Amino acid sequence: MNSGSQGFSRRKSRMIRWSLNAFLVFHVLGILLAPLGLNYIGHRMGPWMEPYLRTLQLASSWGFFAPDPGPPPMYLEFELEGEDGRWNEVHRWPHSAENYFLRERFIWNLAVSRHLINQGANVGEVFGPYVCKSFPKSEVIRFFAVSEDVPALVDIQSGKRKLGDLKVLDRRYLATVRCGGLNV
C-alpha cells in the first residue's frame, strides 16, 4: 500500500472516531439537559436538543414517585352503548394496578393512556378497534379524558382526605366510535 492511501485511511479513521465522540457527547449532554428544560441552560440548548430528544422519547416529563403512587390522576373513560340503544357500561383505562401481578404493565398502560389523551381526536382510531373487539355486544363507544384532583399532602396528614380519594376535575369528550363490523 502506498503512503497516500495510508494517510487517507488514517484521516478517515480519525474522522469517524471524532464524529462518534461528538455524537456521544451530544447524546449524554441531551440526557443530562432533558430534565432541566425549564431552567436557563435547558432553555438555551432547547432549539438544538429538543428535536433529537423528542425523536427518541427522551424529552417526556420525568415523574419520580414512591413505590405505591396511588391511582392515576388522568385516565381514559369510555361508555358503551349496547344493541338496545342504552348506555349500559362505563369503563376506565388503564384499569387499577391491582389487576396486574407486576406494576410494569400498569405503568406502560398509564403511559399509553396519557399519550392517547394528548392525541385527542386519534383516540377513536387507535383505541376504538381494541375496545370494540373487547366488548362485542357494544354498538357505539364514547371516549372521555378524565383528570382528577390529587389530594394535597396537608389534607392527607390532617385526615381530611386519603391518597386514593380523588375528585373529578375535568371530563373532556374525545371521540365516538361506531363498532359496526369492528367487533366481529
C-alpha positions in Angstrom: 0.0 0.0 0.0 1.4 3.4 -0.8 1.7 6.2 1.8 -1.1 8.3 0.2 -3.8 5.7 0.8 -2.5 5.0 4.4 -2.7 8.7 5.1 -6.3 8.8 3.7 -7.2 5.7 5.8 -5.8 7.3 9.0 -7.7 10.5 8.3 -10.9 8.6 7.6 -10.4 6.6 10.8 -9.8 9.8 12.9 -12.8 11.5 11.3 -15.1 8.5 12.2 -13.7 8.4 15.7 -14.1 12.2 16.1 -17.7 12.0 14.8 -18.6 9.2 17.2 -17.2 11.1 20.1 -19.0 14.2 19.2 -22.3 12.3 18.9 -21.7 10.6 22.2 -21.0 13.9 23.9 -24.2 15.4 22.3 -26.3 12.4 23.4 -25.0 12.5 27.0 -25.5 16.2 27.1 -29.1 15.8 25.9 -29.8 13.2 28.6 -28.4 15.5 31.3 -30.3 18.5 30.0 -33.7 16.8 29.3 -35.0 17.2 32.9 -33.6 20.7 33.0 -35.8 22.1 30.2 -37.3 24.8 32.4 -34.0 26.4 33.6 -31.7 28.8 31.7 -29.3 26.2 30.3 -32.2 23.9 29.2 -34.0 26.9 27.6 -30.8 28.0 25.7 -30.0 24.5 24.4 -33.6 23.5 23.7 -33.7 24.5 20.0 -30.7 22.2 19.2 -31.5 19.3 21.6 -35.3 19.2 21.6 -35.9 17.6 18.1 -33.4 14.8 18.9 -34.8 14.2 22.4 -38.4 14.1 21.2 -37.5 11.6 18.4 -36.0 9.2 21.0 -38.8 9.9 23.5 -36.2 11.3 26.0 -38.0 14.7 26.4 -41.0 13.4 28.3 -41.6 14.8 31.7 -39.8 12.9 34.5 -42.0 11.9 37.3 -40.3 10.2 40.3 -42.8 8.7 42.7 -43.0 6.3 45.6 -43.3 2.6 45.1 -47.1 2.8 45.5 -48.1 6.1 44.0 -51.9 5.5 44.2 -54.4 5.6 41.4 -53.5 7.7 38.3 -55.0 11.2 38.2 -55.5 11.0 34.4 -57.2 8.2 32.5 -59.4 7.3 29.6 -63.0 6.6 30.3 -65.4 5.0 27.8 -69.1 4.5 27.7 -70.6 1.5 25.8 -73.9 1.7 24.1 -75.5 -1.7 23.7 -77.6 -3.2 21.0 -80.7 -1.8 22.7 -79.5 1.8 22.3 -78.9 2.4 26.0 -75.6 3.4 27.6 -75.0 0.3 29.6 -71.5 0.4 31.0 -68.7 2.8 31.8 -65.2 1.6 32.0 -61.8 3.2 32.6 -58.4 2.5 31.2 -55.9 1.7 32.5 -57.7 -0.5 35.0 -56.5 -0.3 38.6 -53.0 -1.5 39.4 -54.4 -4.4 41.4 -55.3 -6.2 38.2 -51.6 -6.8 37.4 -49.1 -9.0 39.2 -46.2 -6.7 38.2 -46.8 -3.0 38.1 -44.6 -2.6 34.9 -47.6 -3.4 32.6 -49.8 -1.0 34.5 -47.1 1.8 34.2 -46.9 1.1 30.5 -50.7 1.3 30.1 -50.6 4.5 32.0 -48.1 6.0 29.6 -50.1 4.8 26.6 -53.3 6.3 28.0 -51.5 9.6 28.6 -50.3 9.6 25.1 -53.8 8.8 23.7 -55.3 11.6 25.8 -52.8 14.1 24.4 -53.6 12.9 20.9 -57.2 13.8 21.4 -59.1 13.0 18.2 -57.0 10.0 17.3 -58.2 8.0 20.3 -61.1 6.6 18.4 -58.9 5.4 15.5 -56.2 4.0 17.7 -58.0 2.6 20.7 -61.5 2.2 19.3 -61.0 -1.1 17.4 -59.5 -2.7 20.6 -62.5 -1.7 22.7 -64.9 -2.9 20.0 -63.3 -6.3 20.0 -63.1 -6.4 23.8 -66.8 -5.7 24.2 -68.5 -7.5 21.3 -72.1 -6.5 22.3 -71.3 -2.8 22.1 -72.5 -0.7 19.1 -71.2 2.7 19.9 -68.4 3.8 22.2 -67.8 7.3 23.5 -64.3 8.2 24.8 -63.6 10.8 27.5 -60.3 12.1 29.1 -60.8 12.3 32.8 -58.5 14.4 35.1 -58.8 14.1 38.8 -57.6 16.2 41.7 -54.9 14.5 43.8 -55.2 15.4 47.5 -52.6 17.7 48.9 -50.1 16.3 51.5 -51.6 18.7 54.1 -55.1 17.2 53.6 -53.8 13.7 53.9 -51.8 14.5 57.0 -54.7 16.2 58.7 -57.0 13.3 57.8 -59.4 15.3 55.6 -58.7 13.1 52.6 -56.9 9.8 51.8 -54.4 9.2 49.0 -57.0 7.3 46.9 -59.7 10.0 47.5 -59.7 11.6 44.0 -62.2 14.2 42.9 -63.0 14.6 39.2 -61.8 18.0 37.9 -62.3 17.6 34.2 -64.2 15.2 32.0 -63.5 16.1 28.4 -65.1 14.4 25.4 -62.6 12.9 22.9 -64.3 10.8 20.3 -67.2 8.5 19.3 -66.7 5.2 17.5 -69.3 3.0 15.8 -68.4 -0.6 16.1 -70.2 -1.8 13.0 -68.0 -4.6 11.6 -65.1 -4.0 14.1 -66.4 -6.2 16.9 -66.6 -9.4 14.8 
